[in-house]
C-alpha cells in the first residue's frame, strides 16, 4: 500500500483525536455554551456517521464478504459483525461509570458551577478529570480504528468520518479539562491532559496498521468494516443525538442530522 495513503490516514486520525483540545479551549475562553450551534453541530455529526455507516461502510463490508464467502454466508457474517461492533462499544460504555463517563455531557457553565461548589475536594476533582481522560481513551480507541480503516479504503470517506468524530470529541475535551483545572488551577495542565487524551485514536490506527493490516484480505476487511459501521451507529444514537438534544432544541438537532446526511450523500456522489 502507498506510504502516502497510510500517512494521510494517520494524519486524519490524529486530527480527529486531538480535537478534544478544541473542547478544552472552549471551556477556558467561553463563559457560556453556544447551545444552538453545538446542538446543530452534534446533530450534523450524527447524521454524517449514521448515513455513511448504513449507506457506504456496511455496503462495502457486505460486498467484500459476499465476494469472498458467497451471497448468503457473506450477508450473515456482515450482519453479525455489524451487531458485534455495537455490542463491543456498548460493553465499553457500560464499564465506564456514569459519573466519570465523558459522554455524560455538560454545558461549560454547568461544569464550572459544579466544580466551583466542589472546589475544596480537589482530590475528587482530579480523580474525575483523570478518569474522564481514561474513559475517553477507551472510547476513542475504536473510533481511531474506524477513521484509519475508512481513510485507507477511501480518502473522502476517511475525511467525512474524521470530521464527524472531531465534532463528537469537543464535549469530551470539556469533560476532562474543567475538573482538572479546578483541581489544580493550572490551565496548561488541564489543556495538556485533555489534548493528550485524544491520542488513543492514533493508537487505534497504529493497531490497525501493525496488527490487522498484515493480515488484511476481503474477509478481515469486511468484518472490520461492518463492525466499524455498528460502532459508529451506536455512538450516534447513544451519545451524539442525546447530547445534541441536551444542548439545544429538538428540531435544531434533527435539522443538523438531516443536513449531515445530505452533505454526506452529496460528497459520496461527487466522488462516485
Backbone as CSV, one residue per row, in Angstrom:
resi,resn,N_x,N_y,N_z,CA_x,CA_y,CA_z,C_x,C_y,C_z
1,UNK,0.848,-1.194,0.000,0.000,0.000,0.000,0.881,1.240,0.000
2,UNK,0.463,2.270,-0.733,1.227,3.504,-0.861,1.436,4.143,0.513
3,UNK,2.688,4.533,0.796,3.013,5.133,2.095,2.277,6.446,2.310
4,UNK,2.042,7.210,1.229,1.352,8.495,1.367,-0.094,8.299,1.827
5,UNK,-0.728,7.220,1.370,-2.105,6.928,1.792,-2.132,6.586,3.271
6,UNK,-1.148,5.787,3.728,-1.076,5.410,5.141,-0.833,6.635,6.015
7,UNK,0.086,7.516,5.584,0.360,8.740,6.341,-0.858,9.646,6.386
8,UNK,-1.569,9.723,5.276,-2.797,10.525,5.230,-3.827,9.989,6.218
9,UNK,-3.979,8.669,6.263,-4.929,8.042,7.185,-4.539,8.305,8.641
10,UNK,-3.236,8.220,8.949,-2.770,8.526,10.299,-3.018,9.991,10.650
11,UNK,-2.769,10.874,9.673,-2.982,12.300,9.902,-4.432,12.620,10.226
12,UNK,-5.358,12.013,9.505,-6.781,12.220,9.771,-7.148,11.734,11.169
13,UNK,-6.609,10.571,11.542,-6.908,10.008,12.854,-6.364,10.904,13.964
14,UNK,-5.165,11.445,13.761,-4.571,12.354,14.738,-5.416,13.617,14.879
15,UNK,-5.861,14.158,13.742,-6.722,15.350,13.761,-8.001,15.092,14.549
16,UNK,-8.643,13.961,14.289,-9.902,13.642,14.964,-9.685,13.483,16.464
17,UNK,-8.616,12.792,16.852,-8.376,12.538,18.265,-8.023,13.795,19.036
18,UNK,-7.161,14.630,18.475,-6.683,15.799,19.204,-7.665,16.956,19.200
19,UNK,-8.810,16.778,18.563,-9.843,17.824,18.609,-10.455,17.939,19.999
20,UNK,-10.118,17.016,20.908,-10.515,17.201,22.303,-9.955,18.515,22.841
21,UNK,-8.826,18.929,22.269,-8.231,20.202,22.675,-9.119,21.388,22.359
22,UNK,-9.951,21.280,21.329,-10.885,22.365,20.994,-11.891,22.546,22.122
23,UNK,-12.412,21.429,22.610,-13.347,21.496,23.727,-12.695,22.085,24.962
24,UNK,-11.436,21.724,25.198,-10.721,22.269,26.338,-10.567,23.780,26.214
25,UNK,-10.210,24.248,25.024,-10.063,25.688,24.801,-11.391,26.416,24.975
26,UNK,-12.469,25.809,24.491,-13.792,26.413,24.654,-14.141,26.577,26.128
27,UNK,-13.791,25.602,26.924,-14.106,25.663,28.347,-13.385,26.813,29.033
28,UNK,-12.198,27.151,28.550,-11.414,28.198,29.197,-11.741,29.601,28.679
29,UNK,-12.052,29.699,27.397,-12.207,31.020,26.786,-13.656,31.420,26.536
30,UNK,-14.591,30.476,26.701,-16.007,30.799,26.543,-16.692,30.647,27.898
31,UNK,-17.441,31.663,28.288,-18.120,31.617,29.576,-19.547,31.084,29.446
32,UNK,-20.003,30.933,28.226,-21.349,30.413,28.011,-21.344,29.541,26.762
33,UNK,-21.985,28.413,26.838,-22.056,27.495,25.701,-23.017,28.024,24.646
34,UNK,-22.561,28.026,23.387,-23.459,28.354,22.279,-24.263,27.092,21.982
35,UNK,-25.361,26.936,22.726,-26.082,25.669,22.714,-26.710,25.361,21.364
36,UNK,-27.226,26.361,20.690,-27.887,26.123,19.400,-26.882,25.625,18.365
37,UNK,-25.721,26.277,18.331,-24.702,25.866,17.367,-24.171,24.469,17.695
38,UNK,-23.878,24.224,18.980,-23.331,22.924,19.361,-24.341,21.809,19.123
39,UNK,-25.623,22.096,19.365,-26.672,21.108,19.107,-26.725,20.753,17.626
40,UNK,-26.684,21.786,16.768,-26.713,21.547,15.328,-25.463,20.797,14.870
41,UNK,-24.299,21.154,15.439,-23.045,20.514,15.044,-23.023,19.045,15.441
42,UNK,-23.498,18.749,16.653,-23.534,17.350,17.096,-24.548,16.544,16.286
43,UNK,-25.701,17.164,15.980,-26.678,16.507,15.116,-26.105,16.253,13.737
44,UNK,-25.379,17.236,13.208,-24.722,17.095,11.901,-23.759,15.917,11.913
45,UNK,-22.963,15.834,12.969,-22.002,14.742,13.106,-22.713,13.394,13.136
46,UNK,-23.831,13.317,13.889,-24.606,12.073,13.948,-25.154,11.707,12.579
47,UNK,-25.662,12.697,11.846,-26.197,12.442,10.509,-25.147,11.898,9.563
48,UNK,-23.951,12.496,9.612,-22.840,12.020,8.775,-22.500,10.575,9.116
49,UNK,-22.372,10.272,10.403,-21.931,8.949,10.824,-22.982,7.876,10.546
50,UNK,-24.255,8.197,10.769,-25.322,7.225,10.501,-25.416,6.940,9.003
51,UNK,-25.398,8.006,8.205,-25.556,7.829,6.754,-24.382,7.043,6.174
52,UNK,-23.171,7.458,6.537,-22.006,6.799,5.942,-21.891,5.359,6.427
53,UNK,-22.335,5.089,7.647,-22.269,3.720,8.168,-23.225,2.794,7.436
54,UNK,-24.471,3.246,7.259,-25.506,2.390,6.686,-25.451,2.336,5.156
55,UNK,-25.072,3.443,4.535,-25.108,3.520,3.069,-23.791,3.117,2.425
56,UNK,-22.682,3.442,3.076,-21.383,3.224,2.451,-20.597,2.093,3.117
57,UNK,-20.347,2.210,4.406,-19.457,1.256,5.074,-20.061,-0.140,5.130
58,UNK,-21.333,-0.244,5.551,-21.977,-1.554,5.631,-22.026,-2.222,4.259
59,UNK,-22.332,-1.441,3.233,-22.422,-1.987,1.872,-21.068,-2.479,1.397
60,UNK,-20.011,-1.707,1.663,-18.669,-2.135,1.267,-18.271,-3.422,2.004
61,UNK,-18.616,-3.496,3.268,-18.323,-4.713,4.039,-19.065,-5.904,3.456
62,UNK,-20.335,-5.713,3.135,-21.151,-6.791,2.577,-20.598,-7.243,1.220
63,UNK,-20.226,-6.293,0.377,-19.662,-6.631,-0.942,-18.388,-7.457,-0.794
64,UNK,-17.536,-7.039,0.151,-16.270,-7.734,0.360,-16.490,-9.157,0.868
65,UNK,-17.399,-9.320,1.821,-17.632,-10.639,2.412,-18.412,-11.568,1.476
66,UNK,-19.363,-11.037,0.733,-20.119,-11.891,-0.187,-19.244,-12.351,-1.354
67,UNK,-18.300,-11.491,-1.746,-17.370,-11.896,-2.811,-16.464,-13.026,-2.341
68,UNK,-16.075,-12.983,-1.056,-15.156,-13.987,-0.533,-15.873,-15.255,-0.072
69,UNK,-17.106,-15.119,0.446,-17.770,-16.246,1.098,-19.079,-16.661,0.449
70,UNK,-19.526,-15.930,-0.548,-20.818,-16.221,-1.156,-21.890,-15.297,-0.600
71,UNK,-22.988,-15.174,-1.338,-24.011,-14.188,-1.011,-24.633,-14.404,0.359
72,UNK,-25.113,-15.619,0.623,-25.834,-15.862,1.875,-24.916,-15.804,3.089
73,UNK,-23.836,-16.553,3.049,-22.914,-16.591,4.186,-22.275,-15.231,4.422
74,UNK,-21.915,-14.553,3.338,-21.301,-13.234,3.454,-22.230,-12.223,4.097
75,UNK,-23.520,-12.266,3.711,-24.504,-11.338,4.275,-24.707,-11.611,5.763
76,UNK,-24.758,-12.897,6.138,-24.915,-13.253,7.552,-23.741,-12.743,8.389
77,UNK,-22.524,-12.928,7.897,-21.341,-12.507,8.658,-21.269,-10.977,8.721
78,UNK,-21.671,-10.312,7.653,-21.714,-8.845,7.676,-22.658,-8.354,8.765
79,UNK,-23.843,-8.952,8.808,-24.838,-8.550,9.808,-24.349,-8.854,11.217
80,UNK,-23.773,-10.033,11.414,-23.256,-10.411,12.736,-22.129,-9.470,13.164
81,UNK,-21.262,-9.079,12.229,-20.155,-8.179,12.545,-20.671,-6.787,12.899
82,UNK,-21.711,-6.349,12.201,-22.323,-5.042,12.478,-22.810,-4.989,13.931
83,UNK,-23.590,-5.994,14.325,-24.112,-6.009,15.692,-23.015,-6.353,16.707
84,UNK,-21.977,-7.054,16.239,-20.827,-7.287,17.100,-20.128,-5.987,17.460
85,UNK,-20.019,-5.077,16.489,-19.444,-3.758,16.758,-20.276,-2.986,17.769
86,UNK,-21.593,-3.062,17.632,-22.492,-2.400,18.588,-22.302,-2.998,19.982
87,UNK,-22.199,-4.336,20.057,-22.004,-4.998,21.346,-20.685,-4.575,21.983
88,UNK,-19.621,-4.481,21.189,-18.309,-4.104,21.705,-18.333,-2.712,22.328
89,UNK,-18.841,-1.729,21.593,-18.829,-0.354,22.091,-19.813,-0.179,23.244
90,UNK,-20.908,-0.944,23.247,-21.860,-0.846,24.358,-21.272,-1.425,25.633
91,UNK,-20.475,-2.497,25.508,-19.797,-3.063,26.680,-18.765,-2.095,27.233
92,UNK,-18.018,-1.457,26.332,-17.054,-0.450,26.763,-17.771,0.673,27.503
93,UNK,-18.887,1.128,26.946,-19.667,2.198,27.555,-20.209,1.774,28.910
94,UNK,-20.607,0.524,29.013,-21.204,0.014,30.256,-20.172,-0.058,31.361
95,UNK,-18.923,-0.331,31.020,-17.872,-0.494,32.016,-17.371,0.826,32.582
96,UNK,-17.732,1.944,31.936,-17.315,3.263,32.417,-18.416,3.840,33.291
97,UNK,-18.166,4.116,34.571,-19.213,4.665,35.442,-19.749,5.979,34.915
98,UNK,-21.049,6.200,35.101,-21.702,7.386,34.570,-21.084,8.677,35.032
99,UNK,-20.640,8.748,36.311,-20.065,9.986,36.841,-18.793,10.369,36.134
100,UNK,-18.022,9.337,35.703,-16.748,9.609,35.060,-16.830,9.493,33.549
101,UNK,-17.999,9.174,33.052,-18.158,8.958,31.624,-18.217,10.292,30.893
102,UNK,-17.270,10.579,29.986,-17.253,11.860,29.298,-18.455,12.050,28.404
103,UNK,-19.172,10.968,28.083,-20.344,11.115,27.222,-21.571,11.576,27.994
104,UNK,-21.443,11.656,29.354,-22.489,12.303,30.142,-22.212,13.796,30.057
105,UNK,-22.575,14.416,28.955,-22.120,15.759,28.621,-22.750,16.822,29.504
106,UNK,-21.984,17.883,29.723,-22.483,19.033,30.460,-22.115,20.300,29.706
107,UNK,-22.866,21.363,29.949,-22.525,22.648,29.379,-21.336,23.228,30.132
108,UNK,-20.621,24.162,29.504,-19.438,24.750,30.125,-19.791,25.391,31.456
109,UNK,-20.837,26.242,31.459,-21.187,26.942,32.682,-21.696,25.986,33.767
110,UNK,-22.371,24.900,33.349,-22.839,23.905,34.318,-21.663,23.214,34.966
111,UNK,-20.655,22.857,34.165,-19.461,22.224,34.708,-18.745,23.168,35.662
112,UNK,-18.600,24.446,35.267,-17.898,25.418,36.095,-18.614,25.608,37.427
113,UNK,-19.927,25.692,37.391,-20.705,25.866,38.608,-20.544,24.658,39.528
114,UNK,-20.625,23.467,38.925,-20.488,22.244,39.711,-19.117,22.161,40.361
115,UNK,-18.069,22.465,39.585,-16.722,22.350,40.115,-16.443,23.437,41.151
116,UNK,-17.020,24.636,40.982,-16.832,25.697,41.955,-17.408,25.285,43.306
117,UNK,-18.554,24.609,43.274,-19.177,24.149,44.502,-18.334,23.066,45.180
118,UNK,-17.588,22.319,44.389,-16.787,21.213,44.915,-15.311,21.582,44.991
119,UNK,-15.007,22.867,44.999,-13.618,23.323,44.888,-12.720,22.769,45.991
120,UNK,-13.279,22.559,47.171,-12.476,22.083,48.295,-12.051,20.627,48.113
121,UNK,-12.790,19.912,47.351,-12.490,18.486,47.186,-11.588,18.279,45.968
122,UNK,-10.392,18.800,46.062,-9.502,18.792,44.900,-9.126,17.371,44.456
123,UNK,-8.961,16.488,45.413,-8.597,15.121,45.044,-9.709,14.461,44.233
124,UNK,-10.947,14.716,44.653,-12.070,14.133,43.926,-12.169,14.710,42.516
125,UNK,-11.920,16.015,42.411,-11.984,16.646,41.088,-10.884,16.106,40.178
126,UNK,-9.686,15.970,40.741,-8.581,15.440,39.948,-8.894,14.023,39.494
127,UNK,-9.465,13.230,40.417,-9.842,11.863,40.066,-10.869,11.856,38.941
128,UNK,-11.841,12.773,39.038,-12.863,12.855,37.996,-12.238,13.178,36.643
129,UNK,-11.306,14.150,36.630,-10.664,14.525,35.371,-9.821,13.407,34.792
130,UNK,-9.040,12.743,35.663,-8.184,11.647,35.190,-9.021,10.488,34.655
131,UNK,-10.081,10.136,35.401,-10.926,9.043,34.941,-11.663,9.412,33.653
132,UNK,-12.024,10.675,33.509,-12.645,11.113,32.255,-11.671,10.949,31.099
133,UNK,-10.407,11.318,31.344,-9.389,11.164,30.298,-9.207,9.698,29.927
134,UNK,-9.166,8.825,30.941,-9.038,7.395,30.668,-10.259,6.859,29.929
135,UNK,-11.441,7.334,30.334,-12.664,6.885,29.669,-12.674,7.302,28.211
136,UNK,-12.227,8.529,27.946,-12.151,8.998,26.564,-11.180,8.134,25.767
137,UNK,-10.052,7.793,26.402,-9.097,6.939,25.713,-9.698,5.602,25.326
138,UNK,-10.472,5.011,26.243,-11.108,3.719,25.962,-12.120,3.849,24.832
139,UNK,-12.942,4.906,24.885,-13.979,5.089,23.873,-13.397,5.453,22.499
140,UNK,-12.324,6.248,22.508,-11.782,6.749,21.246,-10.942,5.722,20.501
141,UNK,-10.531,4.673,21.200,-9.694,3.656,20.559,-10.362,3.057,19.320
142,UNK,-11.608,2.537,19.430,-12.244,2.000,18.214,-12.580,3.087,17.194
143,UNK,-12.774,4.333,17.656,-13.042,5.417,16.714,-11.809,5.687,15.851
144,UNK,-10.622,5.600,16.470,-9.384,5.774,15.708,-9.221,4.696,14.653
145,UNK,-9.567,3.461,15.026,-9.516,2.362,14.065,-10.491,2.611,12.912
146,UNK,-11.675,3.141,13.248,-12.681,3.421,12.219,-12.187,4.474,11.233
147,UNK,-11.616,5.550,11.757,-11.117,6.622,10.898,-9.991,6.122,10.003
148,UNK,-9.063,5.382,10.592,-7.904,4.891,9.853,-8.315,3.940,8.737
149,UNK,-9.158,2.956,9.071,-9.565,1.982,8.064,-10.427,2.640,6.987
150,UNK,-11.256,3.599,7.390,-12.069,4.307,6.401,-11.210,5.084,5.421
151,UNK,-10.174,5.751,5.930,-9.295,6.538,5.067,-8.481,5.647,4.135
152,UNK,-8.085,4.470,4.612,-7.356,3.541,3.746,-8.241,3.046,2.610
153,UNK,-9.519,2.823,2.928,-10.453,2.343,1.915,-10.784,3.420,0.899
154,UNK,-11.008,4.649,1.397,-11.430,5.759,0.534,-11.093,7.061,1.262
155,UNK,-10.134,7.862,0.744,-9.741,9.108,1.426,-10.919,10.039,1.719
156,UNK,-11.863,10.160,0.784,-13.026,11.029,1.007,-13.872,10.507,2.165
157,UNK,-14.011,9.193,2.242,-14.750,8.579,3.346,-14.030,8.834,4.664
158,UNK,-12.717,8.721,4.657,-11.935,8.972,5.861,-12.080,10.397,6.362
159,UNK,-12.092,11.354,5.437,-12.268,12.767,5.821,-13.621,12.970,6.489
160,UNK,-14.668,12.392,5.917,-16.018,12.530,6.475,-16.102,11.966,7.885
161,UNK,-15.521,10.775,8.080,-15.535,10.157,9.407,-14.730,10.997,10.396
162,UNK,-13.557,11.483,9.954,-12.688,12.262,10.845,-13.370,13.546,11.307
163,UNK,-14.037,14.245,10.388,-14.723,15.495,10.761,-15.854,15.212,11.740
164,UNK,-16.629,14.159,11.474,-17.739,13.811,12.363,-17.233,13.459,13.761
165,UNK,-16.163,12.681,13.846,-15.624,12.293,15.146,-14.985,13.489,15.844
166,UNK,-14.359,14.398,15.076,-13.768,15.599,15.672,-14.834,16.443,16.371
167,UNK,-15.994,16.614,15.736,-17.096,17.357,16.363,-17.547,16.634,17.626
168,UNK,-17.626,15.332,17.522,-18.058,14.494,18.651,-17.104,14.614,19.839
169,UNK,-15.815,14.876,19.571,-14.816,14.901,20.637,-14.777,16.222,21.400
170,UNK,-15.411,17.261,20.882,-15.331,18.575,21.525,-15.908,18.556,22.937
171,UNK,-17.139,18.036,23.165,-17.645,17.991,24.549,-16.788,17.130,25.473
172,UNK,-16.102,16.145,24.904,-15.243,15.302,25.729,-14.067,16.092,26.277
173,UNK,-13.549,17.030,25.464,-12.470,17.884,25.944,-12.891,18.722,27.130
174,UNK,-14.135,19.186,27.112,-14.673,19.946,28.245,-14.722,19.066,29.491
175,UNK,-15.161,17.825,29.320,-15.329,16.906,30.448,-14.006,16.607,31.145
176,UNK,-12.902,16.646,30.410,-11.595,16.371,31.008,-10.988,17.630,31.614
177,UNK,-10.996,18.728,30.866,-10.215,19.905,31.254,-10.788,20.657,32.441
178,UNK,-12.116,20.791,32.510,-12.711,21.622,33.563,-12.429,21.087,34.968
179,UNK,-12.706,19.800,35.268,-12.407,19.330,36.632,-10.930,19.367,36.971
180,UNK,-10.049,19.090,36.000,-8.617,19.136,36.274,-8.174,20.571,36.549
181,UNK,-8.732,21.522,35.821,-8.387,22.924,36.050,-8.788,23.367,37.457
182,UNK,-10.010,23.015,37.874,-10.468,23.426,39.192,-9.768,22.672,40.315
183,UNK,-9.193,21.528,39.991,-8.428,20.780,40.987,-7.017,21.323,41.146
184,UNK,-6.424,21.816,40.050,-5.016,22.232,40.056,-4.827,23.728,39.857
185,UNK,-5.857,24.405,39.354,-5.766,25.828,38.996,-4.673,26.063,37.945
186,UNK,-4.462,25.050,37.119,-3.405,25.097,36.106,-4.033,24.833,34.735
187,UNK,-4.209,25.902,33.950,-4.846,25.756,32.641,-3.991,24.925,31.692
188,UNK,-2.682,25.098,31.792,-1.792,24.347,30.901,-1.910,22.843,31.142
189,UNK,-1.920,22.477,32.402,-2.020,21.047,32.734,-3.362,20.484,32.281
190,UNK,-4.442,21.246,32.544,-5.776,20.792,32.151,-5.884,20.658,30.640
191,UNK,-5.371,21.659,29.911,-5.422,21.605,28.453,-4.555,20.465,27.929
192,UNK,-3.374,20.297,28.529,-2.465,19.255,28.061,-3.034,17.864,28.226
193,UNK,-3.633,17.580,29.391,-4.215,16.256,29.621,-5.416,16.020,28.717
194,UNK,-6.224,17.070,28.521,-7.368,16.949,27.619,-6.894,16.669,26.196
195,UNK,-5.854,17.399,25.781,-5.303,17.246,24.440,-4.741,15.844,24.236
196,UNK,-4.001,15.377,25.240,-3.353,14.071,25.127,-4.340,12.917,25.218
197,UNK,-5.499,13.149,25.852,-6.476,12.064,25.987,-6.986,11.595,24.631
198,UNK,-6.870,12.465,23.627,-7.304,12.083,22.287,-6.310,11.220,21.537
199,UNK,-5.112,10.999,22.129,-4.085,10.224,21.431,-4.437,8.750,21.290
200,UNK,-5.468,8.307,22.006,-5.853,6.906,21.859,-6.399,6.625,20.459
201,UNK,-6.863,7.659,19.763,-7.350,7.433,18.391,-6.209,7.050,17.451
202,UNK,-5.088,7.813,17.416,-3.970,7.320,16.601,-3.399,5.999,17.086
203,UNK,-3.543,5.695,18.393,-3.130,4.371,18.884,-4.001,3.289,18.250
204,UNK,-5.310,3.569,18.133,-6.209,2.656,17.435,-5.797,2.472,15.987
205,UNK,-5.372,3.578,15.368,-4.892,3.497,13.987,-3.628,2.648,13.900
206,UNK,-2.738,2.820,14.876,-1.496,2.034,14.887,-1.800,0.545,15.025
207,UNK,-2.805,0.216,15.856,-3.216,-1.189,15.982,-3.667,-1.717,14.622
208,UNK,-4.474,-0.901,13.922,-4.941,-1.316,12.607,-3.791,-1.542,11.638
209,UNK,-2.768,-0.682,11.731,-1.635,-0.775,10.800,-0.723,-1.956,11.111
210,UNK,-0.305,-2.076,12.371,0.706,-3.074,12.731,0.122,-4.464,12.975
211,UNK,-1.115,-4.543,13.439,-1.698,-5.840,13.785,-2.602,-6.371,12.677
212,UNK,-3.498,-5.527,12.179,-4.517,-6.008,11.240,-4.083,-5.929,9.776
213,UNK,-3.363,-4.872,9.417,-3.031,-4.660,8.003,-2.234,-5.803,7.384
214,UNK,-1.262,-6.400,8.119,-0.522,-7.519,7.516,-1.398,-8.724,7.170
215,UNK,-2.533,-8.854,7.844,-3.419,-9.995,7.601,-4.645,-9.608,6.767
216,UNK,-4.593,-8.411,6.195,-5.770,-7.885,5.523,-6.099,-8.677,4.256
217,UNK,-7.350,-9.128,4.184,-7.912,-9.712,2.978,-9.390,-9.344,2.945
218,UNK,-10.114,-9.871,1.980,-11.521,-9.482,1.840,-12.343,-9.822,3.086
219,UNK,-12.051,-10.956,3.713,-12.829,-11.378,4.887,-12.532,-10.480,6.086
220,UNK,-11.255,-10.274,6.375,-10.871,-9.414,7.506,-11.381,-7.995,7.293
221,UNK,-11.211,-7.481,6.089,-11.677,-6.133,5.768,-13.189,-6.016,5.985
222,UNK,-13.927,-6.991,5.500,-15.384,-6.944,5.621,-15.855,-6.985,7.065
223,UNK,-15.240,-7.855,7.874,-15.623,-7.966,9.283,-15.317,-6.669,10.033
224,UNK,-14.118,-6.121,9.791,-13.740,-4.871,10.466,-14.661,-3.732,10.052
225,UNK,-14.912,-3.619,8.755,-15.737,-2.514,8.258,-17.167,-2.613,8.778
226,UNK,-17.726,-3.808,8.796,-19.087,-3.972,9.320,-19.130,-3.636,10.815
227,UNK,-18.092,-4.037,11.550,-18.016,-3.712,12.980,-17.893,-2.211,13.194
228,UNK,-17.099,-1.563,12.359,-16.949,-0.106,12.428,-18.288,0.583,12.191
229,UNK,-19.058,0.081,11.234,-20.387,0.649,10.972,-21.263,0.548,12.210
230,UNK,-21.229,-0.590,12.879,-22.005,-0.763,14.105,-21.552,0.172,15.205
231,UNK,-20.245,0.320,15.373,-19.701,1.225,16.388,-20.161,2.658,16.142
232,UNK,-20.106,3.105,14.895,-20.466,4.479,14.572,-21.961,4.735,14.737
233,UNK,-22.790,3.763,14.401,-24.238,3.915,14.603,-24.543,4.009,16.094
234,UNK,-23.902,3.170,16.901,-24.131,3.209,18.348,-23.713,4.563,18.925
235,UNK,-22.534,5.047,18.538,-22.058,6.339,19.028,-23.050,7.444,18.677
236,UNK,-23.569,7.387,17.464,-24.516,8.413,17.013,-25.802,8.379,17.822
237,UNK,-26.359,7.189,18.028,-27.656,7.059,18.690,-27.551,7.186,20.206
238,UNK,-26.458,6.713,20.783,-26.337,6.697,22.238,-25.673,7.948,22.797
239,UNK,-24.831,8.603,22.001,-24.060,9.724,22.511,-24.367,11.045,21.801
240,UNK,-24.218,11.053,20.488,-24.347,12.320,19.770,-25.754,12.889,19.810
241,UNK,-26.750,12.082,19.482,-28.121,12.599,19.445,-28.635,13.014,20.834
242,UNK,-28.450,12.189,21.886,-28.873,12.654,23.211,-28.160,13.932,23.651
243,UNK,-26.862,14.049,23.331,-26.126,15.255,23.698,-26.626,16.460,22.914
244,UNK,-26.916,16.264,21.628,-27.466,17.342,20.814,-28.811,17.801,21.368
245,UNK,-29.634,16.853,21.811,-30.925,17.186,22.411,-30.723,17.981,23.703
246,UNK,-29.729,17.613,24.475,-29.462,18.285,25.749,-29.016,19.722,25.523
247,UNK,-28.177,19.927,24.524,-27.615,21.245,24.305,-28.586,22.217,23.643
248,UNK,-29.584,21.728,22.938,-30.457,22.657,22.221,-31.851,22.115,22.021
249,UNK,-32.594,22.778,21.152,-33.962,22.380,20.871,-33.984,21.105,20.021
250,UNK,-35.065,20.363,20.162,-35.206,19.093,19.446,-35.043,19.276,17.941
251,UNK,-35.732,20.271,17.369,-35.720,20.427,15.917,-34.356,20.869,15.385
252,UNK,-33.607,21.631,16.194,-32.268,22.030,15.755,-31.389,20.799,15.596
253,UNK,-31.470,19.878,16.563,-30.687,18.653,16.483,-31.078,17.824,15.260
254,UNK,-32.381,17.712,14.999,-32.850,16.916,13.868,-32.466,17.570,12.545
255,UNK,-32.571,18.902,12.474,-32.140,19.597,11.251,-30.656,19.347,11.004
256,UNK,-29.876,19.321,12.085,-28.450,19.023,11.949,-28.223,17.621,11.419
257,UNK,-28.993,16.653,11.916,-28.891,15.266,11.444,-29.178,15.196,9.943
258,UNK,-30.270,15.823,9.514,-30.666,15.771,8.108,-29.617,16.451,7.237
259,UNK,-29.127,17.620,7.693,-28.094,18.325,6.929,-26.836,17.471,6.808
260,UNK,-26.456,16.797,7.893,-25.287,15.922,7.844,-25.465,14.801,6.840
261,UNK,-26.663,14.224,6.784,-26.944,13.170,5.812,-26.877,13.700,4.376
262,UNK,-27.436,14.890,4.175,-27.437,15.480,2.827,-26.008,15.766,2.366
263,UNK,-25.214,16.378,3.242,-23.820,16.694,2.887,-23.039,15.421,2.606
264,UNK,-23.250,14.404,3.439,-22.558,13.139,3.234,-22.963,12.483,1.927
265,UNK,-24.262,12.545,1.616,-24.773,11.947,0.377,-24.158,12.638,-0.839
266,UNK,-24.118,13.960,-0.826,-23.550,14.684,-1.960,-22.046,14.452,-2.091
267,UNK,-21.354,14.347,-0.953,-19.908,14.102,-1.019,-19.623,12.729,-1.607
268,UNK,-20.455,11.739,-1.270,-20.283,10.415,-1.847,-20.606,10.399,-3.338
269,UNK,-21.627,11.161,-3.723,-21.974,11.265,-5.154,-20.871,11.927,-5.949
270,UNK,-20.235,12.947,-5.351,-19.172,13.680,-6.058,-17.960,12.804,-6.331
271,UNK,-17.700,11.881,-5.401,-16.504,11.026,-5.553,-16.850,9.635,-6.076
272,UNK,-18.104,9.465,-6.521,-18.533,8.166,-7.029,-17.835,7.857,-8.352
